[in-house]
Amino acid sequence: MPKTQRNGPNRLARHFRAQTRLSRKQGQGSASHAAEARSKRRSRKVSKPKQATIDESWKPETQEDNSLAELLPRSPIFKTFFAAGFECSTHIRRSGERLDLIAATKHESFAHLDYLRLRREGFGVAREGVRWHIAEATPGRYDFSSVLPIVRAARATGTQVVWDLCHFGWPDHLDLFKPEFVTALANFGAAFARWLSGEMEQPGFFVPVNEISYFSWASGDEGSMFPFVTGRGFELKAQLVRAAIQAMEAVWSVQPAARFVHVDPIIHVVASPRHPEDQQEAEAYRQSQFQSWDMLSGRLWPELGGQERYLDIIGTNFYPHNQWFYNLKNFQRIRRFMAIPRRHPLYRPFRQMLGEVNERYHRPLMVAETGAEDELRPGWFRYVCQEAEAALRNGVPLHGICLYPILNHPGWVDNRHCHNGLWDYPDQRGERKVYKPLATELRRWRKRMEHRASANAA
């Protein structure tokens, strides 16, 4: 989900520092993943960041240029390179009200029309969420009727779906920190996979736990998201990794050919030129972004049960504020947050960030979330596509880009109308107004990628 100024990026920085110290005490090196992308989000309008400027001098190569025909993977994982993500968060606000963005955007009411719109725009892949608190309102009893309209729409349009099992929400009868949560997610995943097998012919794609790093920070360290706990982020991260592993095993017991996408933000944090003494700390902070993937693969804290086979497809989330200057000292903010402008020499091209993930893990990659707000949307999407193309040229096995969210939605905290999708709120008939500048940019890049894919297949 695109990030707006919400909790303040420097509060996230304290999470990184705290978890890094805890992890070192455990003898495990740096600890947390960067969730900075998530600190920019959901309540107040953001000023337009300088890094959102775009290079208007760039021109796409002509379709007659076949030098790019071999860029896309020869055995693509997904049906289309571009995917559409439906925001599906279901966590509980401080007021006690539970967020439900599938209902708020009327996606559950107009799923068929939404999927017809996807097909018209060339999307053959979607990210969706199973609302666990609805599907398992009574412990151990599962009712997936709330998912059925989406499944039917996907089936009717031939759309491939990546299903989030836990997207920041879980049933009221579970305690996030208790061992029963791990078992419950596994049982829920198996039940959903079994039900889905009766509805869809192809094996499913699943995100066991969405954004383990952000989740553990927001719910366990910074205390901004339910259950609003502080100082237990590292503990929660380990808990969520255990839950993801057991959920994968449970789903495989039902669907042996199931695939899994592990989604987290990727970041770049450096010392300010005015503070070169921060270089070592800034780099340790930056390296911490890989921790959840390292845990899943058994490279870090193998006692959690991680193995290389659990790290299947890596989903990287990338937004306009994912790069900034380090600004902490002893857990405290000592300077205001400063994003690194895209034209700044210390800004790291997205292609290089994707390349680093590839060199570290050698797994199929996708951009699982990317987007911006208001008039920044088309320019940001263009930049991400340019960099994705460059990464493909460099041999990165990038299998897709998910435009996230695909629908405008109410803000997490204050219900403000977030203009961050391709389509807006629906009218009474289910029609949604399209944001034409972003649609134009999407069509340009879809045409370009489709040309390459057809040339590759030939």
C-alpha positions as CSV (number, residue, x, y, z in Angstrom):
1,M,0.0,0.0,0.0
2,P,1.4,3.4,-0.9
3,K,2.9,5.2,2.1
4,T,1.8,8.4,3.5
5,Q,3.2,10.3,6.5
6,R,1.7,8.5,9.5
7,N,3.8,7.6,12.5
8,G,7.0,9.4,11.4
9,P,9.9,7.6,9.8
10,N,12.3,8.2,12.7
11,R,10.1,6.1,15.0
12,L,10.7,3.2,12.7
13,A,14.4,3.9,12.9
14,R,14.3,3.2,16.6
15,H,12.9,-0.2,15.8
16,F,15.8,-1.1,13.6
17,R,18.3,0.1,16.3
18,A,16.5,-1.8,19.1
19,Q,16.2,-5.0,17.2
20,T,19.8,-4.8,16.0
21,R,21.0,-4.6,19.6
22,L,18.8,-7.4,20.7
23,S,19.9,-9.6,17.9
24,R,23.6,-9.0,18.6
25,K,23.0,-10.1,22.2
26,Q,21.6,-13.3,20.8
27,G,24.8,-13.7,18.7
28,Q,22.9,-13.4,15.4
29,G,24.2,-10.2,13.9
30,S,21.8,-7.4,12.8
31,A,18.2,-8.0,13.3
32,S,15.3,-6.3,11.8
33,H,14.1,-5.7,8.3
34,A,13.4,-2.2,7.1
35,A,9.8,-1.3,7.2
36,E,10.4,2.4,6.5
37,A,8.2,2.0,3.5
38,R,5.3,1.4,5.9
39,S,6.0,4.5,8.0
40,K,4.8,6.7,5.3
41,R,1.4,5.7,5.0
42,R,-2.1,6.0,5.9
43,S,-3.5,9.1,7.6
44,R,-2.2,12.5,6.6
45,K,-1.5,13.8,3.2
46,V,2.1,13.9,2.2
47,S,4.0,16.7,0.6
48,K,5.4,15.8,-2.7
49,P,8.8,14.4,-2.2
50,K,11.6,15.7,-4.4
51,Q,12.6,12.2,-5.4
52,A,9.3,11.8,-7.3
53,T,10.7,13.9,-10.1
54,I,11.1,11.9,-13.3
55,D,13.5,11.9,-16.2
56,E,11.3,13.1,-19.1
57,S,14.2,12.7,-21.5
58,W,13.9,8.9,-21.3
59,K,12.3,7.4,-24.4
60,P,11.3,3.7,-24.8
61,E,13.0,1.8,-27.5
62,T,11.0,0.9,-30.5
63,Q,9.2,-2.4,-30.9
64,E,11.5,-3.2,-33.8
65,D,14.5,-3.3,-31.4
66,N,14.7,-7.1,-30.6
67,S,17.8,-6.7,-28.4
68,L,15.4,-6.9,-25.4
69,A,13.5,-10.0,-26.5
70,E,15.4,-12.3,-24.2
71,L,15.0,-10.3,-21.0
72,L,12.0,-11.9,-19.5
73,P,12.4,-15.3,-17.8
74,R,11.8,-18.1,-20.4
75,S,9.6,-19.9,-17.9
76,P,7.5,-17.2,-16.3
77,I,5.9,-18.0,-13.0
78,F,2.9,-15.7,-13.5
79,K,0.4,-15.3,-16.4
80,T,1.3,-11.7,-17.0
81,F,4.2,-9.5,-16.1
82,F,1.9,-6.9,-14.5
83,A,-0.3,-7.7,-11.5
84,A,-3.0,-5.8,-9.6
85,G,-3.1,-5.8,-5.8
86,F,-6.3,-5.3,-3.9
87,E,-5.6,-3.7,-0.5
88,C,-7.0,-6.2,2.1
89,S,-5.8,-5.1,5.6
90,T,-8.0,-6.2,8.4
91,H,-6.3,-5.1,11.6
92,I,-8.0,-3.5,14.6
93,R,-7.7,0.2,15.2
94,R,-7.1,1.8,18.6
95,S,-10.8,2.6,18.7
96,G,-11.6,-1.1,18.7
97,E,-13.0,-0.9,15.2
98,R,-11.7,-3.5,12.8
99,L,-10.4,-2.3,9.4
100,D,-11.8,-4.1,6.3
101,L,-10.6,-2.5,3.1
102,I,-12.1,-5.2,0.9
103,A,-15.5,-4.2,2.2
104,A,-14.7,-0.5,2.3
105,T,-13.7,-0.4,-1.4
106,K,-16.8,-2.5,-2.3
107,H,-14.5,-5.0,-3.9
108,E,-16.5,-7.9,-2.4
109,S,-19.7,-6.5,-3.9
110,F,-18.3,-5.7,-7.4
111,A,-15.6,-8.4,-7.7
112,H,-16.8,-9.6,-11.1
113,L,-16.8,-6.1,-12.5
114,D,-13.4,-5.4,-10.9
115,Y,-11.9,-8.5,-12.6
116,L,-13.4,-7.6,-15.9
117,R,-11.6,-4.2,-15.6
118,L,-8.4,-6.1,-14.8
119,R,-8.8,-8.2,-18.0
120,R,-9.5,-5.1,-20.1
121,E,-6.3,-3.5,-18.9
122,G,-4.2,-6.7,-19.5
123,F,-3.8,-7.9,-15.9
124,G,-3.8,-11.6,-15.7
125,V,-2.6,-11.7,-12.0
126,A,-4.0,-10.3,-8.8
127,R,-3.1,-10.2,-5.2
128,E,-5.9,-10.8,-2.8
129,G,-6.4,-11.4,0.9
130,V,-8.5,-14.0,2.8
131,R,-10.1,-12.3,5.7
132,W,-9.1,-14.8,8.4
133,H,-11.3,-13.2,11.1
134,I,-14.4,-13.8,8.9
135,A,-13.5,-17.2,7.6
136,E,-12.8,-18.6,11.1
137,A,-15.1,-16.6,13.3
138,T,-15.5,-19.7,15.5
139,P,-12.3,-21.6,16.4
140,G,-11.6,-24.5,14.1
141,R,-14.7,-23.9,11.9
142,Y,-14.1,-22.5,8.4
143,D,-16.5,-20.7,6.1
144,F,-14.9,-19.3,2.9
145,S,-18.1,-17.9,1.5
146,S,-16.7,-14.4,1.8
147,V,-14.0,-15.4,-0.7
148,L,-16.3,-17.0,-3.1
149,P,-17.3,-13.9,-5.2
150,I,-13.6,-13.2,-5.8
151,V,-12.8,-16.8,-6.7
152,R,-15.7,-16.9,-9.1
153,A,-14.6,-13.6,-10.7
154,A,-11.0,-14.9,-11.0
155,R,-12.2,-18.1,-12.5
156,A,-14.5,-16.4,-15.0
157,T,-11.7,-14.1,-16.3
158,G,-8.9,-16.6,-16.1
159,T,-7.0,-14.5,-13.6
160,Q,-4.2,-16.0,-11.5
161,V,-4.4,-15.0,-7.8
162,V,-1.8,-14.8,-5.1
163,W,-3.6,-15.2,-1.7
164,D,-2.5,-13.5,1.5
165,L,-3.4,-15.8,4.4
166,C,-2.6,-13.2,7.2
167,H,-2.6,-9.6,6.1
168,F,-2.3,-7.9,9.5
169,G,-5.5,-9.4,10.8
170,W,-6.5,-12.6,12.7
171,P,-9.6,-13.9,14.6
172,D,-10.5,-12.4,17.9
173,H,-10.0,-15.7,19.8
174,L,-6.3,-15.8,19.0
175,D,-3.4,-14.1,20.9
176,L,-0.7,-13.1,18.4
177,F,2.2,-14.0,20.7
178,K,0.9,-17.4,21.9
179,P,1.9,-20.8,20.4
180,E,-1.7,-21.4,19.4
181,F,-1.4,-18.6,16.8
182,V,1.2,-20.6,14.9
183,T,-0.9,-23.7,14.9
184,A,-4.1,-21.8,14.0
185,L,-2.5,-20.2,11.0
186,A,-1.3,-23.6,9.7
187,N,-4.7,-25.2,10.2
188,F,-6.4,-22.2,8.5
189,G,-3.9,-22.3,5.6
190,A,-4.6,-26.0,5.0
191,A,-8.3,-25.5,5.2
192,F,-8.3,-22.7,2.7
193,A,-6.0,-24.6,0.3
194,R,-8.3,-27.6,0.5
195,W,-11.3,-25.5,-0.2
196,L,-9.5,-23.6,-3.0
197,S,-8.6,-26.9,-4.7
198,G,-12.3,-27.6,-5.2
199,E,-12.8,-24.2,-6.8
200,M,-9.7,-23.6,-8.9
201,E,-8.0,-26.1,-11.2
202,Q,-4.4,-24.8,-10.8
203,P,-2.3,-25.0,-7.6
204,G,-2.5,-21.9,-5.6
205,F,0.0,-19.1,-4.8
206,F,0.1,-17.9,-1.2
207,V,1.6,-15.3,1.0
208,P,1.7,-17.0,4.4
209,V,2.3,-13.8,6.5
210,N,2.4,-10.4,4.8
211,E,5.4,-8.2,5.5
212,I,6.8,-10.0,8.5
213,S,9.3,-7.2,9.1
214,Y,6.8,-4.4,9.1
215,F,4.3,-6.5,11.0
216,S,6.8,-7.2,13.8
217,W,7.8,-3.5,14.0
218,A,4.3,-2.0,13.9
219,S,2.6,-4.5,16.2
220,G,5.5,-5.5,18.5
221,D,8.0,-2.5,18.7
222,E,6.5,0.8,17.7
223,G,3.1,-0.2,19.0
224,S,1.1,1.6,16.2
225,M,-0.9,-1.4,15.1
226,F,-2.9,-4.0,17.0
227,P,-2.1,-5.4,19.6
228,F,-0.2,-2.1,20.2
229,V,2.8,-3.8,22.0
230,T,6.2,-2.2,22.4
231,G,9.6,-3.7,23.0
232,R,8.7,-7.2,21.7
233,G,9.4,-6.8,17.9
234,F,12.2,-9.4,17.7
235,E,10.1,-11.9,19.6
236,L,7.2,-11.3,17.2
237,K,9.4,-11.6,14.2
238,A,10.5,-15.1,15.3
239,Q,6.8,-16.0,16.0
240,L,5.7,-14.9,12.5
241,V,8.5,-16.8,10.9
242,R,7.5,-20.0,12.8
243,A,3.9,-19.4,11.7
244,A,4.8,-18.9,8.1
245,I,6.9,-22.1,8.0
246,Q,4.2,-24.2,9.6
247,A,1.6,-22.7,7.3
248,M,3.7,-23.6,4.2
249,E,4.0,-27.2,5.4
250,A,0.2,-27.4,6.1
251,V,-0.6,-26.0,2.6
252,W,1.8,-28.4,0.9
253,S,0.1,-31.3,2.7
254,V,-3.0,-30.4,0.7
255,Q,-1.5,-28.8,-2.4
256,P,2.0,-30.3,-3.0
257,A,2.5,-27.9,-6.0
258,A,1.6,-24.7,-4.1
259,R,4.0,-21.8,-4.4
260,F,4.7,-19.1,-1.8
261,V,5.6,-15.5,-2.1
262,H,7.5,-13.9,0.9
263,V,6.9,-10.1,0.8
264,D,8.8,-7.4,2.6
265,P,10.0,-3.8,1.7
266,I,13.6,-3.3,0.5
267,I,15.4,-0.1,1.5
268,H,18.6,1.9,1.2
269,V,19.9,3.8,4.2
270,V,23.2,5.7,4.2
271,A,25.1,8.2,6.4
272,S,24.5,11.8,5.6
273,P,27.5,13.5,4.0
274,R,27.4,15.8,7.0
275,H,27.8,12.9,9.3
276,P,30.4,10.4,7.9
277,E,30.8,9.0,11.5
278,D,27.5,7.3,11.0
279,Q,28.6,5.1,8.1
280,Q,29.1,1.9,10.0
281,E,25.8,2.1,11.9
282,A,24.0,3.1,8.7
283,E,25.3,0.1,6.9
284,A,24.4,-2.3,9.7
285,Y,20.9,-0.8,9.7
286,R,20.6,-1.3,6.0
287,Q,21.8,-4.9,6.2
288,S,19.0,-5.7,8.7
289,Q,16.4,-5.5,5.9
290,F,17.2,-9.1,5.0
291,Q,16.5,-10.7,8.3
292,S,13.1,-12.3,7.8
293,W,14.2,-13.9,4.5
294,D,17.4,-15.1,6.3
295,M,15.2,-16.6,9.0
296,L,12.9,-18.4,6.6
297,S,15.8,-19.9,4.7
298,G,17.6,-21.0,7.9
299,R,20.6,-18.7,7.5
300,L,19.7,-16.9,10.7
301,W,18.3,-18.5,13.8
302,P,18.0,-22.0,12.3
303,E,16.4,-23.2,15.5
304,L,13.2,-21.5,14.2
305,G,13.0,-24.3,11.6
306,G,14.0,-22.3,8.5
307,Q,15.3,-24.1,5.4
308,E,16.3,-23.0,1.9
309,R,13.2,-24.7,0.5
310,Y,10.9,-22.4,2.4
311,L,12.2,-19.3,0.5
312,D,10.4,-19.7,-2.7
313,I,9.5,-16.5,-4.5
314,I,10.7,-13.2,-3.0
315,G,8.3,-10.3,-3.2
316,T,10.0,-6.9,-2.8
317,N,7.9,-3.8,-1.9
318,F,9.3,-0.4,-3.1
319,Y,7.8,3.0,-2.7
320,P,9.0,6.6,-3.0
321,H,10.3,6.9,0.5
322,N,12.3,3.7,0.7
323,Q,15.7,5.5,0.8
324,W,16.8,8.0,3.5
325,F,19.7,9.3,5.6
326,Y,20.5,7.5,8.8
327,N,19.4,9.7,11.8
328,L,19.7,7.7,15.1
329,K,21.9,7.6,18.1
330,N,21.3,5.2,21.0
331,F,17.7,4.5,20.1
332,Q,16.9,8.1,19.8
333,R,16.2,10.3,16.8
334,I,18.9,13.0,16.6
335,R,18.0,14.5,13.3
336,R,14.8,14.9,11.3
337,F,13.9,12.3,8.6
338,M,15.4,13.2,5.2
339,A,14.5,11.1,2.2
340,I,17.3,10.8,-0.4
341,P,16.1,12.6,-3.6
342,R,16.2,10.5,-6.7
343,R,18.7,12.9,-8.4
344,H,21.0,12.8,-5.4
345,P,24.3,10.9,-6.1
346,L,23.7,8.7,-3.0
347,Y,20.3,7.5,-4.2
348,R,20.6,3.9,-5.1
349,P,19.0,2.8,-8.4
350,F,16.2,0.3,-7.8
351,R,17.9,-2.0,-10.3
352,Q,20.9,-2.3,-8.0
353,M,18.6,-3.1,-5.0
354,L,16.9,-5.8,-7.0
355,G,20.4,-7.1,-8.0
356,E,21.5,-7.3,-4.4
357,V,18.5,-9.4,-3.4
358,N,19.1,-11.6,-6.4
359,E,22.8,-12.1,-5.6
360,R,22.0,-12.9,-2.0
361,Y,19.2,-15.4,-2.5
362,H,19.1,-16.5,-6.2
363,R,15.4,-16.8,-6.1
364,P,12.6,-15.7,-8.5
365,L,11.7,-12.1,-7.7
366,M,8.7,-10.0,-8.1
367,V,7.9,-6.4,-7.2
368,A,5.0,-7.3,-4.9
369,E,3.9,-3.7,-4.2
370,T,4.7,-0.3,-5.7
371,G,2.7,2.9,-6.1
372,A,2.4,6.5,-5.2
373,E,-0.3,9.1,-4.5
374,D,-2.1,11.7,-6.5
375,E,-0.3,13.0,-9.6
376,L,2.9,11.2,-8.6
377,R,1.5,7.9,-9.7
378,P,2.4,7.7,-13.4
379,G,5.9,9.1,-12.9
380,W,6.7,6.7,-10.1
381,F,5.4,3.8,-12.0
382,R,7.5,4.8,-15.0
383,Y,10.6,4.9,-12.9
384,V,10.0,1.5,-11.4
385,C,9.4,0.0,-14.8
386,Q,12.6,1.6,-16.2
387,E,14.6,0.2,-13.4
388,A,12.9,-3.2,-13.7
389,E,13.8,-3.3,-17.3
390,A,17.4,-2.5,-16.4
391,A,17.4,-5.2,-13.8
392,L,16.2,-7.7,-16.4
393,R,19.0,-6.6,-18.7
394,N,21.4,-7.4,-15.8
395,G,20.1,-10.9,-15.4
396,V,17.8,-10.5,-12.5
397,P,15.0,-13.1,-12.7
398,L,12.2,-10.6,-12.2
399,H,8.8,-12.2,-12.9
400,G,6.5,-9.3,-12.4
401,I,5.4,-6.0,-11.0
402,C,2.3,-5.6,-8.9
403,L,0.6,-2.2,-8.9
404,Y,-0.5,-1.8,-5.3
405,P,-3.2,-0.8,-4.5
406,I,-5.2,-1.1,-7.7
407,L,-8.2,0.7,-6.0
408,N,-8.3,3.9,-4.1
409,H,-9.3,3.3,-0.5
410,P,-9.9,4.9,2.9
411,G,-6.9,5.7,5.0
412,W,-5.9,3.3,7.7
413,V,-6.3,5.8,10.5
414,D,-8.6,8.6,9.5
415,N,-10.6,7.2,6.5
416,R,-9.3,9.9,4.2
417,H,-9.8,9.2,0.5
418,C,-6.4,8.0,-0.6
419,H,-5.9,8.5,-4.4
420,N,-3.3,5.9,-4.9
421,G,-4.9,3.4,-7.2
422,L,-5.8,3.0,-10.9
423,W,-9.5,3.0,-10.2
424,D,-11.6,5.1,-7.7
425,Y,-14.5,4.3,-5.4
426,P,-17.5,2.7,-7.3
427,D,-20.8,4.2,-8.0
428,Q,-24.0,2.4,-7.3
429,R,-23.7,0.3,-10.4
430,G,-20.1,-0.7,-9.6
431,E,-18.5,1.6,-12.2
432,R,-15.1,3.1,-11.2
433,K,-13.5,6.1,-12.7
434,V,-10.0,5.3,-14.0
435,Y,-7.0,7.6,-13.4
436,K,-6.1,8.1,-17.0
437,P,-2.4,9.3,-16.6
438,L,-1.6,6.0,-14.8
439,A,-3.6,3.9,-17.2
440,T,-1.7,5.5,-20.1
441,E,1.6,4.7,-18.5
442,L,0.6,1.1,-17.7
443,R,-0.6,0.5,-21.3
444,R,2.7,1.8,-22.6
445,W,4.7,-0.6,-20.4
446,R,2.4,-3.5,-20.9
447,K,2.7,-3.2,-24.6
448,R,6.5,-3.1,-24.3
449,M,6.6,-6.2,-22.0
450,E,4.1,-8.1,-24.0
451,H,6.2,-7.6,-27.1
452,R,9.2,-9.0,-25.3
453,A,7.2,-12.0,-24.0
454,S,5.9,-12.9,-27.4
455,A,9.4,-12.5,-28.9
456,N,10.8,-14.7,-26.1
457,A,8.1,-17.4,-26.7
458,A,8.9,-17.4,-30.5
